[in-house]
Amino acid sequence: MIKAIVFDYGGVIKITDTDLFSDIAKYLNITREEFSKEYFSLNHLFNTQERSYEDVMILVISKFNDSNE
């Protein structure tokens, strides 16, 4: 018997005390809102399996920083 169905969309379920978006935004010296806006503008690439999660994160970060690091 199914007792529950759970959906997680963009960090709805918080598993840890860390906030990855805030940590990345701080590293890039931008606001969390700036990072979130760019991430969610490209998130469809990951959701449709056109790109891996890592590729999407690299695309988002490259919008704010052209460093290879």
N, C-alpha and C positions, 0 to 999 in steps of 0.2 A: 504494500500500500504506500502511495506517495503521501508524505506528510508535509512537504514544503517545496516550493519552487523559488529559487533566489536569482535575481538579476543584479548584475553589478555594472553600472555605467559610469566610467570616468572617475573612479575613486569614491563611489557612493559607500562602499563597504571599506571601512578603515581597519587595516590589519595591524599596522605598526604605529608608533608614535611619531615617525618621521613624515614629512611632507615633501615628496620628491620634487614637485613643481616649485615649491618655495626654495628648496636647496639649489636647484638649477638656476632659478631666477637670481638668487643671491650671488651665485658664482658668476653669472653673466652681467651682474650689476644692472638688472632691470627689475621691474615690478612683477609680482606673481601674476597679476592681471594681464600684463603684456605677454608673458610666456603662455598663459592659458589661452588667450585669444588666438595666438599663432598656432598652438598645438591643436586646438579644436578646429581650426580652419583646414588642417591637413590630416586630422584623425581619420577621415573617411578612407584614406589610402590603406591604413591598417585594418579598418573594419571590413573592407571589401577584399582583403588579402592581396591587394596589388603590391603592397610593400610590407616588410617586416616591421615590428615595433621599433627595433633599433634603427632602421632606415628612416622611419618617420621622425624619431627623436633627433637624429643627425640633421635632417632637413630643417626642423624647427630651430635647433640651436644655431645652425649656419645662417639663419636670418639675422641673428644678433651678434654672431662672432664668427669670423672667417679663419680662426685658428684651427689647426689640425688636432690640437689637444682636445 
